[in-house]
Amino acid sequence: MLVNFKDILNEAYINHYAVGSFNGYNYETFKGIIDAGCETKTPVILAFGAKYLKNMSLETACAIAKSLGERSDLPVCLHLDHCSDLDTVFRAIRAGFGSVMYDGSALPFDENVNNTKLVCDIAHACGVSVEGELGCLAAGERSHEGAATDVEAYTDPALAEQFVDMTHVDALAISIGTVHGLYKAEPNIRIDILEAINKLLAIPLVLHGGSGLSEKDILCCIAKGIAKINVNTEISVYAVDKTKELLADQQPHFSELSLYQVRYVKDIVRKYISFFDQR
């Protein structure tokens, strides 16, 4: 069943586990993500990034998610990921998305606050949850989000408190040393910043850049307030690499190739679900 993410994230935050937010961009990724959730009996967030509108429309994404997600009682949230365009955010709300992320992290603080508050006012009136972002992640290897010129900027705990008080977001994405994409070196996760933010806010916090993080780092972040973790790059890298191996070994029919790719997506989603929820 399709839900907004507020209830499943609040429960995760209170009980010290995380919900996986996995990026989908076609039928194969949508099905692999939802199948993994069903098989593990774990709620999942199906994240459709605004940059994937060239792959399918908001309405098509919603139709596929509804078709797949309503076959079981598993809570599935269709989430608009990383969107800096207000019009697209509002169109996603109208289309039936359960949550939206307005990403104003590149804007001056006051402008980010004003835009995010507007999104919250409209989304909450429609029963839709909102994720905001404060701080900036750098881009790692094989990243499909952000740009190589992105400069890491850690989230300031005091500004985070102001941001949440002024916008009323349901969850906040923060920057504590993760990157979009795969890590070029051992990540330096600033748990001290995470602890300070969590102490001030007491709302579900979001970690972008989950691909390639160790189980140890993930569990430490969850213990300190992270309730939603985004994974995109590793799904893509694994599925592409496995597809190359398959095509080097055999020549499946195009319809069969699709079925293999669903399995590849599911492999990575199940791996991270096992990290995120160890109750």
PAMILUM-722075 format. One line per 2 residues: number of its first residue (from 0); their letters; for each residue x, y, z of C-alpha. Coordinates in pm, 1 decimal, decimal comma. Example, Ala and Ser with C-alpha at 12.3 -4.5 7.8 and 13.67 -1.06 7.14 Angstrom:
0 = AS = 1230,0/-450,0/780,0 ~ 1367,0/-106,0/714,0
***
This chain:
0 = ML = 0,0/0,0/0,0 ~ 120,2/352,5/-77,0
2 = VN = 176,0/580,9/222,2 ~ 353,9/906,4/306,5
4 = FK = 684,0/866,1/488,0 ~ 599,8/1051,0/808,5
6 = DI = 457,7/755,0/997,5 ~ 717,3/500,0/888,7
8 = LN = 1006,3/741,0/954,4 ~ 879,5/847,8/1295,5
10 = EA = 851,9/483,9/1399,3 ~ 1203,9/414,3/1269,6
12 = YI = 1344,4/716,3/1454,1 ~ 1182,2/618,9/1783,9
14 = NH = 1291,5/255,2/1757,8 ~ 1645,5/320,7/1628,5
16 = YA = 1637,5/168,3/1283,4 ~ 1631,4/322,3/936,1
18 = VG = 1407,7/298,5/632,3 ~ 1584,7/259,4/299,6
20 = SF = 1516,4/516,0/28,3 ~ 1611,4/347,9/-298,5
22 = NG = 1618,6/529,3/-630,1 ~ 1406,5/396,6/-913,2
24 = YN = 1393,2/523,0/-1270,9 ~ 1218,9/248,0/-1469,6
26 = YE = 990,8/-51,5/-1423,0 ~ 1280,5/-284,7/-1338,3
28 = TF = 1412,1/-68,8/-1054,9 ~ 1062,4/-0,8/-916,5
30 = KG = 979,7/-372,1/-913,6 ~ 1315,4/-478,9/-767,8
32 = II = 1282,6/-229,9/-482,0 ~ 923,8/-319,9/-396,1
34 = DA = 986,5/-696,0/-432,0 ~ 1280,4/-670,4/-190,2
36 = GC = 1058,5/-491,5/61,6 ~ 784,1/-752,3/25,8
38 = ET = 1024,4/-1045,3/59,7 ~ 1182,5/-900,1/374,7
40 = KT = 849,5/-762,6/506,6 ~ 1015,3/-421,0/537,2
42 = PV = 867,4/-79,9/446,4 ~ 1058,3/90,6/166,9
44 = IL = 1077,9/436,5/16,0 ~ 1073,5/434,8/-361,2
46 = AF = 1264,1/751,2/-453,7 ~ 1205,8/902,5/-794,9
48 = GA = 1455,1/1182,2/-853,4 ~ 1347,3/1490,8/-1045,8
50 = KY = 1639,0/1433,7/-1282,8 ~ 1473,1/1110,9/-1400,3
52 = LK = 1177,3/1293,0/-1552,0 ~ 1344,3/1223,1/-1886,4
54 = NM = 1288,4/852,0/-1812,0 ~ 919,8/882,9/-1725,0
56 = SL = 663,5/1139,8/-1616,4 ~ 552,3/1194,7/-1257,9
58 = ET = 216,0/1045,0/-1346,8 ~ 374,4/733,0/-1498,3
60 = AC = 597,9/686,2/-1194,8 ~ 295,5/713,3/-968,5
62 = AI = 92,9/469,0/-1178,4 ~ 369,1/204,9/-1171,4
64 = AK = 426,1/250,1/-798,0 ~ 53,6/215,3/-728,0
66 = SL = 22,9/-92,2/-947,6 ~ 316,0/-266,3/-777,0
68 = GE = 273,2/-129,1/-425,0 ~ -95,7/-196,6/-381,9
70 = RS = -56,3/-570,2/-437,0 ~ 40,6/-616,1/-70,2
72 = DL = -4,7/-458,7/271,2 ~ 361,1/-353,3/276,6
74 = PV = 396,3/23,3/333,4 ~ 560,4/175,1/25,0
76 = CL = 622,2/547,4/-2,6 ~ 665,6/705,9/-345,2
78 = HL = 900,6/996,1/-279,5 ~ 1012,3/1281,1/-506,1
80 = DH = 1387,2/1298,6/-450,7 ~ 1621,0/1599,4/-490,4
82 = CS = 1398,7/1855,8/-654,1 ~ 1488,4/2225,5/-660,8
84 = DL = 1201,7/2330,3/-888,2 ~ 887,2/2433,0/-699,5
86 = DT = 656,2/2369,3/-992,6 ~ 778,2/2009,3/-1021,2
88 = VF = 729,1/1959,9/-646,5 ~ 369,7/2079,1/-668,4
90 = RA = 303,9/1861,9/-974,6 ~ 432,7/1558,7/-782,8
92 = IR = 191,7/1634,4/-499,3 ~ -95,7/1653,9/-747,5
94 = AG = 17,4/1332,0/-916,9 ~ -9,6/1135,4/-591,1
96 = FG = 341,9/1119,5/-443,2 ~ 338,0/1046,0/-69,8
98 = SV = 636,2/1265,7/7,8 ~ 852,1/1526,3/-162,0
100 = MY = 1201,9/1656,7/-109,2 ~ 1249,0/2022,4/-182,8
102 = DG = 1624,2/2070,6/-218,9 ~ 1712,0/2433,6/-159,7
104 = SA = 2053,5/2353,0/-15,1 ~ 2234,1/2554,2/-285,7
106 = LP = 2034,4/2867,5/-201,4 ~ 2102,1/3129,7/66,6
108 = FD = 1959,3/3020,0/402,1 ~ 1662,6/3260,4/403,1
110 = EN = 1556,0/3165,4/50,7 ~ 1584,5/2795,2/132,1
112 = VN = 1366,8/2852,2/440,3 ~ 1100,5/3049,6/253,4
114 = NT = 1071,7/2801,3/-32,7 ~ 1072,9/2497,6/195,1
116 = KL = 805,2/2650,6/419,5 ~ 584,5/2712,3/115,6
118 = VC = 625,4/2348,7/11,4 ~ 542,4/2232,2/365,2
120 = DI = 229,4/2448,9/385,9 ~ 91,2/2308,1/60,1
122 = AH = 210,8/1948,5/102,3 ~ 84,4/1912,8/458,8
124 = AC = -256,5/2042,5/354,3 ~ -263,6/1755,4/102,6
126 = GV = -143,4/1489,3/349,0 ~ 202,5/1473,1/191,4
128 = SV = 529,5/1462,3/389,9 ~ 826,3/1690,9/322,1
130 = EG = 1201,9/1643,6/342,1 ~ 1425,1/1950,6/343,1
132 = EL = 1801,9/1977,1/311,2 ~ 2064,8/2191,3/478,3
134 = GC = 2430,6/2152,2/391,0 ~ 2595,6/2019,1/74,4
136 = LA = 2747,5/1684,6/-25,5 ~ 3044,5/1645,2/-256,5
138 = AG = 3026,1/1409,3/-555,3 ~ 3202,0/1073,1/-543,4
140 = ER = 3281,9/816,4/-812,2 ~ 3012,0/724,8/-1067,5
142 = SH = 2772,9/973,3/-910,4 ~ 2456,6/1058,1/-1100,8
144 = EG = 2352,2/1333,7/-859,8 ~ 2506,0/1673,6/-806,0
146 = AA = 2812,9/1783,9/-999,8 ~ 3188,7/1735,6/-982,1
148 = TD = 3217,1/2100,0/-875,9 ~ 3000,7/2047,3/-564,0
150 = VE = 3187,5/2145,1/-247,0 ~ 3111,9/1970,0/78,6
152 = AY = 2957,6/2195,3/344,0 ~ 2870,8/2038,6/677,9
154 = TD = 2531,4/2115,6/826,3 ~ 2545,4/2373,4/1106,1
156 = PA = 2345,0/2238,6/1406,4 ~ 2220,9/2582,9/1516,0
158 = LA = 2104,6/2669,8/1164,2 ~ 1939,9/2327,6/1137,9
160 = EQ = 1735,6/2403,1/1449,3 ~ 1625,1/2737,5/1304,1
162 = FV = 1545,3/2576,9/970,2 ~ 1317,4/2311,4/1120,3
164 = DM = 1144,8/2559,2/1353,5 ~ 1070,4/2792,5/1062,3
166 = TH = 969,7/2537,4/797,1 ~ 811,4/2247,2/991,9
168 = VD = 969,6/1983,5/766,4 ~ 897,2/1621,5/858,1
170 = AL = 1258,5/1511,8/802,3 ~ 1587,7/1687,2/737,8
172 = AI = 1870,1/1574,9/509,1 ~ 2206,2/1674,8/655,1
174 = SI = 2569,7/1677,0/546,2 ~ 2810,0/1499,3/781,6
176 = GT = 3077,3/1364,9/544,9 ~ 2893,7/1133,6/305,6
178 = VH = 2909,3/1185,8/-72,1 ~ 2680,3/1131,0/-367,8
180 = GL = 2821,2/828,2/-546,7 ~ 3094,1/586,1/-442,6
182 = YK = 3369,3/688,2/-202,5 ~ 3712,6/774,0/-339,8
184 = AE = 3869,7/718,2/3,1 ~ 3766,9/605,1/349,9
186 = PN = 3473,4/828,3/450,7 ~ 3512,4/1053,0/752,3
188 = IR = 3164,8/1061,6/904,4 ~ 3123,4/1348,2/1151,4
190 = ID = 2924,2/1172,7/1420,4 ~ 2979,6/1471,9/1649,7
192 = IL = 2782,4/1694,7/1411,9 ~ 2509,4/1432,3/1379,2
194 = EA = 2481,0/1402,4/1758,3 ~ 2454,3/1779,0/1800,0
196 = IN = 2184,1/1807,9/1532,0 ~ 1985,6/1514,8/1670,8
198 = KL = 1993,6/1659,6/2022,2 ~ 1854,0/1992,8/1900,9
200 = LA = 1592,9/1866,5/1653,8 ~ 1453,5/1532,0/1773,1
202 = IP = 1302,1/1459,7/1429,2 ~ 1397,8/1191,9/1172,7
204 = LV = 1725,6/1279,1/1002,3 ~ 1820,7/1173,7/650,6
206 = LH = 2156,1/1050,0/524,3 ~ 2219,5/1089,4/153,1
208 = GG = 2511,8/899,7/2,6 ~ 2449,0/555,1/149,5
210 = SG = 2615,5/364,7/-137,1 ~ 2939,6/205,4/-22,6
212 = LS = 2907,5/293,9/346,5 ~ 3020,1/17,8/582,2
214 = EK = 2769,2/-158,3/803,5 ~ 2955,4/-16,5/1104,7
216 = DI = 2916,2/344,4/984,8 ~ 2551,7/286,4/898,9
218 = LC = 2466,8/141,8/1239,6 ~ 2649,4/424,2/1416,7
220 = CI = 2452,9/684,9/1220,7 ~ 2123,8/510,6/1292,1
222 = AK = 2201,0/503,8/1663,7 ~ 2252,5/880,3/1654,8
224 = GI = 1928,2/976,7/1480,0 ~ 1941,9/881,4/1111,0
226 = AK = 1606,3/725,4/1015,7 ~ 1618,7/742,4/634,1
228 = IN = 1918,3/642,5/422,4 ~ 1939,5/700,1/46,4
230 = VN = 2096,7/446,3/-189,4 ~ 2123,8/507,5/-563,0
232 = TE = 2469,9/464,2/-714,8 ~ 2540,6/112,8/-588,4
234 = IS = 2213,4/-13,9/-735,2 ~ 2309,2/128,1/-1075,0
236 = VY = 2672,0/11,8/-1066,5 ~ 2582,1/-341,8/-962,8
238 = AV = 2298,8/-377,5/-1215,5 ~ 2511,3/-242,1/-1502,0
240 = DK = 2810,9/-459,1/-1414,8 ~ 2598,3/-773,6/-1376,7
242 = TK = 2423,8/-699,0/-1706,2 ~ 2763,0/-673,5/-1878,9
244 = EL = 2862,1/-1011,7/-1735,1 ~ 2534,0/-1166,1/-1847,5
246 = LA = 2563,3/-1034,0/-2203,5 ~ 2923,8/-1151,6/-2227,2
248 = DQ = 2810,7/-1503,3/-2138,4 ~ 2476,2/-1534,4/-2319,1
250 = QP = 2230,0/-1353,8/-2540,6 ~ 1896,8/-1344,1/-2358,7
252 = HF = 1576,2/-1220,6/-2514,1 ~ 1512,2/-854,6/-2425,4
254 = SE = 1214,3/-959,0/-2210,6 ~ 1437,1/-1198,4/-2012,5
256 = LS = 1700,3/-928,6/-1965,0 ~ 1440,9/-721,3/-1781,8
258 = LY = 1376,6/-1006,7/-1537,8 ~ 1747,1/-1044,4/-1463,4
260 = QV = 1774,6/-672,8/-1392,8 ~ 1489,3/-685,8/-1142,7
262 = RY = 1692,3/-947,8/-956,0 ~ 2007,7/-735,7/-965,0
264 = VK = 1825,3/-438,8/-814,4 ~ 1670,3/-661,9/-551,0
266 = DI = 2012,7/-799,6/-448,5 ~ 2139,4/-455,8/-345,4
268 = VR = 1816,3/-342,1/-183,8 ~ 1801,0/-657,4/29,7
270 = KY = 2164,8/-606,4/131,1 ~ 2097,8/-257,9/263,3
272 = IS = 1768,5/-350,0/426,9 ~ 1964,8/-604,9/633,4
274 = FF = 2192,7/-321,1/748,6 ~ 1921,3/-67,8/817,6
276 = DQ = 1684,4/-275,3/1029,6 ~ 1853,4/-502,3/1283,8
278 = R = 1589,0/-504,6/1555,1
***
